[in-house]
Amino acid sequence: MAEKMRLFLMSILEWPTWKVNKMDGLYRKRQSDYFKQIFKYLRYVLNDFFVLSVLFALGGLGLAYSDYVKSLSHPSNLWYSKPLLVLIAIFLLQIGKPKTLLKKADAVFLLAKESEMGQYLKRSFFSSYLSGAAIVFVGGLVLVPFMLFACDVPKPDVCLIIFLMLTSKTFVLLAEFAEFYDEKFSSLLFELIFRFLLPVLALLLALFLNAVLSLCLMLGAIFFLIQNIRQSAYQKMFRWNFAIEKETARMMELYRFFNLFCDVPYVVAKAKRRRFLDVFLPKPNPENPYRYLYVRCLARSGEYSSLLIRLLVLGSVILAFLDTYLSLLIAAVFLYMLGFQLIPLATNYDEIVFMHIYPQGFEKKINDFRGVLRTVMLFAAFIFAIFCLIGTGQPLMALEALAIMLVETFFVTGNYLEKKLSINLTYRN
């Protein structure tokens, strides 16, 4: 009897420890590997030019935001202030997806541990929530002057609204985790209701009626959602393929961002036909064969076309909100980033054996690529100059920015380009 009691007590003490160690240890191990991989690429992202441009952009936006708040009278009854605050808050709530760190092989090798996935997902939820809630909290602090002066929110309610935003983030993230067991949460209707409609109604209720009531209703909705997830986890099977696809999509978004600054082997872009661009693309010409290939690759390759579009859009948006001489530096930095990131396009066809037997020398290849890169950079320079004019409202400053970018374009596509490519391509001549 004593031996049976001893074994029973040991099973009670050891089983939770084994369970926590196995599933928590698995997630901690994967989280450690995940951070190592992220930091490996961050050292390329956080280079001097990018950090400098981000600091100047944040400084310019902060200065413009400060001037805007100072220009408001108190109390201010702007009709668009509270709807705008809700839109910004909803945007912040969408940042930060479930970080499950699942892999394709888990659908097979972790299938036997499906009953213990709750512990794994708890760890995943808290890790995902901390990163998402940090962004929401910082965004809420930034919005405090806007709440006080533009929305005329009472000071006690400001803290409640920030707490409501954090609570809404919990609700949105729980709804995303609920998709892993119940497929109805992944439908378009449920996503609109749980990720957008209910948080919008809660914020509107807090701004126009009572913040305490809105917070209590959101806490009740969280409790209801937790009970629903527990019931689904008990009655339904874990959707392995769906969870793995969601995690793969999340990682691909990160890899595509890192691919703007360095080569990421996980990003495999697919070529798209894009027939609507045929009118603008050059025709085949034996005198300029490489030019034909480079333009087609730039237009149809998802890797280079998405890079070009993202840098153009990001640079244009920042320039549209800057009204100081910082816009000259920002425009020059983004143009340099665009040209620098497109240089690897010159080696895109080097693995094709037929390129080495074509009767065209290395100089011809460099000249054709220089012409394509120069055209793209000139096009981007004019786009940035237009948005610089929109942001500053001063034609002279826009012309100065255009002049700087023209000089930069001819510098990047001149000796600088030959030096960058000669190291990799001279032996192929």
Buried (B, 14 or more C-beta within 10 A) or exposed (E): EEEEEEEEEEEEEEEEEEBEEEBBEBBEEBBEEBEEBEEEBEEBBEEEBBEEBBEBBEEBEEBBBEEEBEEBEEEBEBEEBBBBBBEBBBEBBEEBBBBBBBBEEBBEEBEEBEEBBBBBBBBBBEBBBEEBBEBBBEBBEEBBBBBBBBBBBEEEBBEBBBBBBBBBBBBBBBBBBBBBBBBEBBEEEBBEBBBBEBBBBBBBBBBEEBBEEBBEBBBEBBEEBBEBBEEBBEEEEBBBEBBBEBBEEBBBEBBBBBBBBBEBEEBEBEEEEEEEBEEEEEEEEEEBBBBBBBBBBBBBBBBBBBBBEBBBEBBBEBBBBBBBBBBBBBBBBBBBBBBBBBBBBBBBBEEEEEBEEEEBEBEBBBEBBBBBBBBBBBEBBEBBBBBBBBBBEBEEBBEBBBEBBBEBBEEBBEEBBBEBBEEEBEEEE
